[in-house]
Amino acid sequence: MSTIRGARERARIEVTAAIKDEARKQLAVEGAAKLSLRAVARELGMASSALYRYFPSRDDLLTALIVDAYDAIGEAAETARATADRARPRPAPYADRWVAVAGAVREWALAHPHEYGLIYGSPVPGYSAPMDTVGPASRVGMVLIGLIRDAFREDGLAVPPLAAELRTEAERIAADITPDLPPAIAPALVAAWAQLFGLISFEIFGQFNRMVEAREQLFRQAAGELARSVGLRGTPAAG
């Protein structure tokens, strides 16, 4: 009986993967708004009723794709952090590690533009992301926060200035995401997060066309400046 159950579980995993792979192809051609379970089933040679046993609705399939994308970009960030931590002859300065993480996120986005668009592009009409997406969505942010936290403990931070009218908001944000860091770090981190993904989105969605050619160099320069804006010490290495 266990052998039969194991075979069924493997088959379900394989079919689920095939459904998601076909759905990603639709994303590339039609966009998320036009994702259709019936079209996916047709391309896979499945009856729609059979596909519904794996994903009861379009939103369930979208959620699975979104979680996969967040996990993949999060894994890229985590791997870059771990690699920089192990750099020899000694670990890279924290500003360099920030740039390495940011660069890995950009590289993933360039390699998977349609999946990037699904999670950082325009909202899908009629879709509301469930709580299942919150944990995966936080992975990149947690890597960046972890860098700042470790730098604060080991090297200290060049705490950025904080306008008096922003102090209450800074303390509120810090209580949610960085309670163990100076409050001024929180709004700086939020701004840096927005700017990093703004740079990536401009590149992915074509706003740099016919304007910026040395895009990697521009990104590394900007990422280094953002590392300093959140208080990380040192000058990131030029790439």
C-alpha positions in Angstrom: 0.0 0.0 0.0 2.8 2.4 0.9 4.4 1.8 -2.6 1.1 2.7 -4.3 0.7 5.8 -2.1 4.3 6.8 -2.9 3.7 6.4 -6.6 0.6 8.5 -6.4 2.4 11.3 -4.6 5.2 11.3 -7.1 2.6 11.5 -9.9 0.8 14.3 -8.3 4.1 16.2 -7.8 5.0 15.7 -11.5 1.5 16.8 -12.7 1.6 19.8 -10.4 5.0 20.8 -11.8 3.7 20.4 -15.4 0.7 22.6 -14.7 2.8 25.3 -13.2 5.4 25.1 -16.1 2.6 25.5 -18.6 1.1 28.4 -16.6 4.4 30.2 -16.7 4.5 29.8 -20.5 1.1 31.5 -20.5 2.4 34.3 -18.3 5.1 35.0 -20.9 2.7 35.1 -23.8 -0.6 36.4 -22.4 0.2 37.9 -19.0 -1.2 37.0 -15.6 -4.5 38.7 -16.2 -5.3 36.2 -19.0 -4.1 33.1 -17.2 -6.7 30.4 -17.9 -7.1 27.0 -16.3 -8.9 25.7 -19.3 -6.1 26.8 -21.6 -3.5 25.2 -19.4 -5.5 22.0 -19.3 -5.9 22.1 -23.1 -2.2 22.5 -23.7 -1.4 19.6 -21.3 -4.1 17.3 -22.9 -6.0 17.2 -19.6 -9.7 17.5 -18.9 -10.5 20.8 -17.1 -12.2 18.8 -14.4 -8.9 16.8 -13.8 -6.9 20.0 -13.5 -9.3 21.4 -10.9 -8.3 18.6 -8.6 -4.8 20.2 -8.5 -5.8 23.9 -8.5 -9.5 24.6 -7.8 -9.4 28.1 -9.3 -7.2 30.5 -11.3 -6.4 32.3 -8.1 -5.1 29.1 -6.5 -2.8 28.6 -9.5 -1.7 32.3 -9.4 -0.9 32.0 -5.7 1.3 28.9 -6.3 3.2 30.7 -9.1 3.6 33.8 -6.8 4.9 31.7 -3.9 7.3 29.9 -6.2 8.6 33.2 -7.6 9.1 34.8 -4.2 10.9 31.7 -3.0 13.2 31.6 -6.0 14.2 35.3 -5.7 14.5 34.9 -2.0 16.8 31.9 -2.4 19.0 33.9 -4.8 19.4 36.6 -2.2 20.1 34.1 0.6 22.7 32.2 -1.6 24.4 35.5 -2.4 24.6 36.5 1.3 26.0 33.1 2.2 28.6 33.2 -0.5 29.7 36.7 0.5 29.9 35.6 4.2 32.3 32.8 3.2 34.6 35.1 1.1 38.3 34.4 1.5 40.8 35.4 2.8 38.1 37.2 5.0 34.4 37.9 4.7 33.5 40.8 2.5 32.6 44.2 4.1 28.9 44.4 4.8 28.5 47.1 2.1 29.9 44.6 -0.4 27.6 41.9 0.8 24.6 44.3 0.3 25.7 44.9 -3.2 26.2 41.2 -3.8 22.7 40.4 -2.6 21.2 43.2 -4.7 23.1 42.0 -7.7 21.8 38.4 -7.3 18.2 39.7 -7.0 18.7 41.7 -10.3 20.2 38.7 -12.0 17.3 36.5 -11.1 14.8 39.2 -12.3 16.6 39.5 -15.7 16.6 35.7 -16.1 12.8 35.4 -15.1 11.2 38.7 -16.2 7.7 37.3 -16.4 7.8 35.8 -13.0 9.3 39.1 -11.7 6.5 41.0 -13.3 4.0 38.7 -11.5 5.3 39.6 -8.1 6.6 43.2 -8.6 4.6 44.4 -11.6 1.0 45.6 -11.9 -1.6 43.9 -9.7 -3.6 41.2 -11.4 -7.3 42.4 -11.8 -9.6 40.5 -9.4 -6.8 38.8 -7.6 -6.1 39.3 -3.9 -3.0 37.6 -2.5 -3.6 35.4 0.5 -1.5 35.3 3.7 0.3 32.3 2.2 2.4 34.7 0.1 3.6 36.9 3.0 6.4 34.6 4.3 7.9 34.0 0.9 7.6 37.7 0.0 9.6 38.7 3.0 12.7 36.6 2.2 14.7 39.2 0.3 13.8 41.8 2.9 14.9 39.6 5.7 18.3 39.1 4.1 18.8 42.8 3.8 17.7 43.4 7.4 19.9 40.6 8.5 22.9 42.3 6.9 22.2 45.5 8.6 21.6 43.8 12.0 24.8 41.9 11.8 26.8 44.9 10.7 25.3 46.9 13.7 26.5 44.2 16.1 29.9 43.7 14.6 31.0 47.0 13.1 28.4 49.5 14.1 26.3 51.6 11.6 26.7 55.2 10.4 23.1 56.0 11.5 21.5 58.3 8.9 19.9 61.6 9.9 16.2 61.5 10.8 13.9 64.5 10.3 12.1 65.4 13.4 8.7 65.2 11.7 9.5 61.6 10.7 10.5 60.3 14.1 7.1 59.0 15.1 6.7 57.1 11.8 10.3 55.8 12.0 9.6 54.4 15.5 6.4 52.8 14.3 8.1 51.1 11.3 11.1 50.1 13.4 8.8 48.4 16.0 7.5 46.2 13.2 10.6 45.3 11.2 13.8 46.4 13.0 13.1 46.7 16.8 16.7 46.1 17.7 18.1 48.8 15.5 18.1 52.6 15.8 14.8 54.0 14.6 16.4 56.1 11.9 17.5 52.9 10.1 13.9 51.8 9.4 12.8 54.6 7.0 16.2 54.5 5.3 15.8 50.8 4.8 12.3 51.2 3.3 13.5 53.9 0.9 16.5 51.7 -0.1 14.2 48.7 -0.7 12.0 50.8 -2.9 14.9 52.2 -4.9 16.5 48.8 -5.4 13.4 47.4 -6.9 12.7 50.5 -8.7 16.0 50.2 -10.5 15.3 46.6 -11.3 11.8 47.3 -12.5 12.9 50.2 -14.8 15.4 47.8 -16.4 12.9 44.8 -16.7 10.0 46.9 -18.0 12.0 48.9 -20.6 12.3 52.4 -19.1 16.1 52.3 -19.5 15.8 51.6 -23.2 17.7 54.1 -25.4 18.9 55.8 -22.2 21.2 53.6 -20.1 23.6 51.1 -21.7 25.9 50.3 -18.8 23.1 48.9 -16.7 25.0 46.6 -14.5 27.5 49.2 -13.7 24.8 51.8 -12.9 23.0 49.3 -10.7 26.1 48.4 -8.7 26.9 52.1 -8.2 23.4 52.8 -7.0 23.3 49.7 -4.8 26.6 50.8 -3.2 25.1 54.3 -2.5 22.0 52.7 -1.0 24.2 50.5 1.3 25.7 53.6 2.7 22.3 55.2 3.0 21.2 52.6 5.5 24.4 53.0 7.5 26.7 50.2 6.2 30.3 51.2 6.4 32.9 50.8 3.8 33.1 51.3 0.1 31.6 48.5 -2.0 34.1 46.9 -4.5 33.7 48.1 -8.1 32.5 45.4 -10.5 
